Amino acid sequence: MANTRPPRVLPGTPAKVTLPPGTPLYRLHSARRPGTAFNPVPAHCLYGGGRFDATRCDPYGYLYAGLTAEAAVCESLLRSVPFEADGAPRLVPRAAVRGRRLSYLRLATGLELVSLVTGRDLAGVAQDSWLVQAEAAEYPFTRDWGHWIREHTDPWAQGFLWPSKREPGDRALVLFGDRCPPEAIGQLPGRHVDFDTAEGREWLNALLEPYRAGLAP
């Protein structure tokens, strides 16, 4: 379904998944802002940005996270990091983690998300696995589809849930600030990993090692 425009109407009923209160979330983000803060800056319609970011065409706060620490880290740091031809570990640039941390969060309220996990889920929004597996060069198209899905699931859909591209056994998600109640997400006190510290880099390398990856020297 790459590079095709969304249809005028939904072909079916979007699948709904409810994340209950107490669900743990893991978020990799700039240490300059709280882990619970939604990103208020719209992406450019054509350049840069993430898979389901807001744009000026559909402005909203957005927050990406994983249901596991592995999903959050792999989605953020292993994007466009290819395997080496000689089998050596993939190297994540130090600049990719400078000033960043992993925060442990928890839902204070239940949230309803559009499930984009199975082929049946995706067919309900006229899509296939391209929507959640496309690489960054096609994110302008996935953003447009995300806006269309938001429009047709207003007001109930508070985010999307899909299989992590870099860790398919886990789930990634995006939450929408304009549809989540205030204080919907809480920070677990003292639970974060700062990647500017030796301990944080050691923790990160241990997590990346099974993925044949690690921080560059």
DOBA-446900 format. One record per residue (C-alpha): residue in three letters; x, y, z. Coordinates in steps of 0.02 Angstrom, whole numbers, plus 50000, padded with zeros to 5 digits. Layout:
<rs>
{code:Ala east:X north:Y up:Z}
...
</rs>
This chain:
<rs>
{code:Met east:50000 north:50000 up:50000}
{code:Ala east:50151 north:50114 up:49985}
{code:Asn east:50127 north:50289 up:49915}
{code:Thr east:49940 north:50269 up:49887}
{code:Arg east:49815 north:50395 up:49954}
{code:Pro east:49692 north:50344 up:50090}
{code:Pro east:49515 north:50304 up:50033}
{code:Arg east:49370 north:50421 up:50068}
{code:Val east:49293 north:50304 up:50197}
{code:Leu east:49353 north:50166 up:50312}
{code:Pro east:49336 north:49993 up:50235}
{code:Gly east:49300 north:49913 up:50404}
{code:Thr east:49302 north:49941 up:50591}
{code:Pro east:49472 north:49989 up:50663}
{code:Ala east:49533 north:49868 up:50795}
{code:Lys east:49537 north:49937 up:50971}
{code:Val east:49657 north:49889 up:51109}
{code:Thr east:49644 north:49953 up:51288}
{code:Leu east:49800 north:49982 up:51391}
{code:Pro east:49745 north:49970 up:51573}
{code:Pro east:49801 north:50084 up:51715}
{code:Gly east:49971 north:50030 up:51778}
{code:Thr east:50037 north:49979 up:51607}
{code:Pro east:50226 north:50010 up:51605}
{code:Leu east:50297 north:50113 up:51463}
{code:Tyr east:50478 north:50147 up:51415}
{code:Arg east:50530 north:50305 up:51326}
{code:Leu east:50697 north:50362 up:51256}
{code:His east:50702 north:50552 up:51252}
{code:Ser east:50802 north:50710 up:51279}
{code:Ala east:50852 north:50730 up:51461}
{code:Arg east:50807 north:50915 up:51445}
{code:Arg east:50621 north:50877 up:51459}
{code:Pro east:50519 north:50761 up:51571}
{code:Gly east:50485 north:50586 up:51510}
{code:Thr east:50299 north:50620 up:51522}
{code:Ala east:50303 north:50775 up:51410}
{code:Phe east:50222 north:50764 up:51240}
{code:Asn east:50321 north:50832 up:51093}
{code:Pro east:50230 north:50992 up:51039}
{code:Val east:50332 north:51024 up:50881}
{code:Pro east:50251 north:50969 up:50717}
{code:Ala east:50363 north:50881 up:50593}
{code:His east:50384 north:50951 up:50419}
{code:Cys east:50256 north:50879 up:50300}
{code:Leu east:50392 north:50811 up:50184}
{code:Tyr east:50561 north:50807 up:50273}
{code:Gly east:50622 north:50726 up:50433}
{code:Gly east:50506 north:50676 up:50572}
{code:Gly east:50442 north:50508 up:50634}
{code:Arg east:50317 north:50380 up:50575}
{code:Phe east:50162 north:50457 up:50654}
{code:Asp east:50217 north:50633 up:50701}
{code:Ala east:50101 north:50781 up:50696}
{code:Thr east:50120 north:50906 up:50553}
{code:Arg east:50043 north:51074 up:50517}
{code:Cys east:49905 north:50978 up:50427}
{code:Asp east:49858 north:50893 up:50591}
{code:Pro east:49942 north:50974 up:50742}
{code:Tyr east:49944 north:50877 up:50906}
{code:Gly east:50066 north:50832 up:51043}
{code:Tyr east:50140 north:50659 up:51022}
{code:Leu east:50238 north:50538 up:51130}
{code:Tyr east:50324 north:50379 up:51067}
{code:Ala east:50362 north:50236 up:51186}
{code:Gly east:50384 north:50049 up:51193}
{code:Leu east:50301 north:49918 up:51301}
{code:Thr east:50477 north:49855 up:51338}
{code:Ala east:50644 north:49942 up:51359}
{code:Glu east:50708 north:49841 up:51211}
{code:Ala east:50573 north:49908 up:51096}
{code:Ala east:50604 north:50088 up:51150}
{code:Val east:50792 north:50076 up:51126}
{code:Cys east:50791 north:49977 up:50964}
{code:Glu east:50660 north:50089 up:50883}
{code:Ser east:50761 north:50244 up:50927}
{code:Leu east:50941 north:50188 up:50903}
{code:Leu east:50946 north:50045 up:50777}
{code:Arg east:50850 north:50137 up:50641}
{code:Ser east:50956 north:50138 up:50482}
{code:Val east:51103 north:50052 up:50568}
{code:Pro east:51149 north:49909 up:50449}
{code:Phe east:51237 north:49748 up:50491}
{code:Glu east:51422 north:49742 up:50448}
{code:Ala east:51476 north:49631 up:50303}
{code:Asp east:51611 north:49550 up:50411}
{code:Gly east:51489 north:49511 up:50551}
{code:Ala east:51562 north:49640 up:50670}
{code:Pro east:51441 north:49722 up:50792}
{code:Arg east:51342 north:49869 up:50727}
{code:Leu east:51401 north:50033 up:50800}
{code:Val east:51280 north:50163 up:50867}
{code:Pro east:51357 north:50338 up:50857}
{code:Arg east:51389 north:50419 up:51026}
{code:Ala east:51300 north:50574 up:50961}
{code:Ala east:51138 north:50473 up:50951}
{code:Val east:51132 north:50455 up:51141}
{code:Arg east:51214 north:50617 up:51197}
{code:Gly east:51098 north:50711 up:51315}
{code:Arg east:50969 north:50572 up:51312}
{code:Arg east:50894 north:50453 up:51438}
{code:Leu east:50774 north:50308 up:51452}
{code:Ser east:50628 north:50343 up:51570}
{code:Tyr east:50518 north:50214 up:51654}
{code:Leu east:50337 north:50272 up:51644}
{code:Arg east:50170 north:50203 up:51698}
{code:Leu east:49993 north:50239 up:51641}
{code:Ala east:49887 north:50321 up:51775}
{code:Thr east:49728 north:50295 up:51673}
{code:Gly east:49672 north:50169 up:51543}
{code:Leu east:49696 north:50222 up:51361}
{code:Glu east:49613 north:50160 up:51202}
{code:Leu east:49727 north:50139 up:51051}
{code:Val east:49703 north:50085 up:50870}
{code:Ser east:49787 north:49915 up:50853}
{code:Leu east:49897 north:49899 up:50699}
{code:Val east:49971 north:49733 up:50751}
{code:Thr east:49894 north:49600 up:50638}
{code:Gly east:49850 north:49593 up:50454}
{code:Arg east:49667 north:49598 up:50503}
{code:Asp east:49698 north:49754 up:50609}
{code:Leu east:49785 north:49840 up:50463}
{code:Ala east:49651 north:49790 up:50339}
{code:Gly east:49525 north:49880 up:50450}
{code:Val east:49613 north:50043 up:50405}
{code:Ala east:49641 north:49997 up:50221}
{code:Gln east:49825 north:49957 up:50248}
{code:Asp east:49952 north:49817 up:50260}
{code:Ser east:50119 north:49796 up:50348}
{code:Trp east:50197 north:49937 up:50246}
{code:Leu east:50116 north:50063 up:50365}
{code:Val east:50215 north:50002 up:50516}
{code:Gln east:50369 north:49933 up:50427}
{code:Ala east:50411 north:50072 up:50303}
{code:Glu east:50583 north:50152 up:50320}
{code:Ala east:50612 north:50335 up:50358}
{code:Ala east:50612 north:50392 up:50176}
{code:Glu east:50426 north:50351 up:50170}
{code:Tyr east:50376 north:50429 up:50335}
{code:Pro east:50290 north:50578 up:50249}
{code:Phe east:50167 north:50450 up:50179}
{code:Thr east:50145 north:50356 up:50344}
{code:Arg east:50113 north:50524 up:50431}
{code:Asp east:49977 north:50564 up:50304}
{code:Trp east:49897 north:50394 up:50334}
{code:Gly east:49911 north:50420 up:50521}
{code:His east:49817 north:50584 up:50508}
{code:Trp east:49682 north:50498 up:50405}
{code:Ile east:49664 north:50359 up:50535}
{code:Arg east:49653 north:50490 up:50673}
{code:Glu east:49517 north:50582 up:50579}
{code:His east:49413 north:50423 up:50561}
{code:Thr east:49437 north:50368 up:50742}
{code:Asp east:49398 north:50536 up:50822}
{code:Pro east:49372 north:50554 up:50969}
{code:Trp east:49406 north:50383 up:51044}
{code:Ala east:49579 north:50339 up:50975}
{code:Gln east:49711 north:50404 up:51097}
{code:Gly east:49856 north:50328 up:51001}
{code:Phe east:49916 north:50184 up:50892}
{code:Leu east:50000 north:50018 up:50939}
{code:Trp east:50105 north:49916 up:50817}
{code:Pro east:50246 north:49785 up:50813}
{code:Ser east:50417 north:49863 up:50836}
{code:Lys east:50510 north:49855 up:50670}
{code:Arg east:50677 north:49825 up:50755}
{code:Glu east:50610 north:49706 up:50889}
{code:Pro east:50456 north:49625 up:50810}
{code:Gly east:50418 north:49524 up:50967}
{code:Asp east:50380 north:49685 up:51061}
{code:Arg east:50263 north:49832 up:51035}
{code:Ala east:50291 north:50015 up:50998}
{code:Leu east:50160 north:50150 up:51019}
{code:Val east:50122 north:50333 up:50996}
{code:Leu east:50003 north:50431 up:51108}
{code:Phe east:49910 north:50589 up:51058}
{code:Gly east:49917 north:50735 up:51178}
{code:Asp east:49753 north:50809 up:51117}
{code:Arg east:49658 north:50650 up:51164}
{code:Cys east:49745 north:50591 up:51322}
{code:Pro east:49684 north:50663 up:51487}
{code:Pro east:49804 north:50770 up:51590}
{code:Glu east:49917 north:50666 up:51702}
{code:Ala east:49877 north:50508 up:51603}
{code:Ile east:50060 north:50459 up:51610}
{code:Gly east:50165 north:50455 up:51767}
{code:Gln east:50353 north:50448 up:51790}
{code:Leu east:50416 north:50312 up:51907}
{code:Pro east:50519 north:50410 up:52035}
{code:Gly east:50704 north:50384 up:52012}
{code:Arg east:50681 north:50258 up:51872}
{code:His east:50781 north:50315 up:51722}
{code:Val east:50945 north:50279 up:51636}
{code:Asp east:51055 north:50426 up:51587}
{code:Phe east:51164 north:50385 up:51437}
{code:Asp east:51287 north:50524 up:51478}
{code:Thr east:51348 north:50422 up:51626}
{code:Ala east:51467 north:50274 up:51625}
{code:Glu east:51335 north:50168 up:51712}
{code:Gly east:51204 north:50217 up:51582}
{code:Arg east:51319 north:50174 up:51437}
{code:Glu east:51360 north:50007 up:51516}
{code:Trp east:51175 north:49970 up:51538}
{code:Leu east:51142 north:50018 up:51357}
{code:Asn east:51282 north:49910 up:51287}
{code:Ala east:51215 north:49761 up:51385}
{code:Leu east:51043 north:49786 up:51309}
{code:Leu east:51112 north:49809 up:51132}
{code:Glu east:51232 north:49661 up:51137}
{code:Pro east:51103 north:49527 up:51089}
{code:Tyr east:51059 north:49634 up:50937}
{code:Arg east:51241 north:49629 up:50877}
{code:Ala east:51258 north:49814 up:50916}
{code:Gly east:51343 north:49931 up:51038}
{code:Leu east:51400 north:50109 up:51063}
{code:Ala east:51543 north:50168 up:50955}
{code:Pro east:51707 north:50194 up:51051}
</rs>
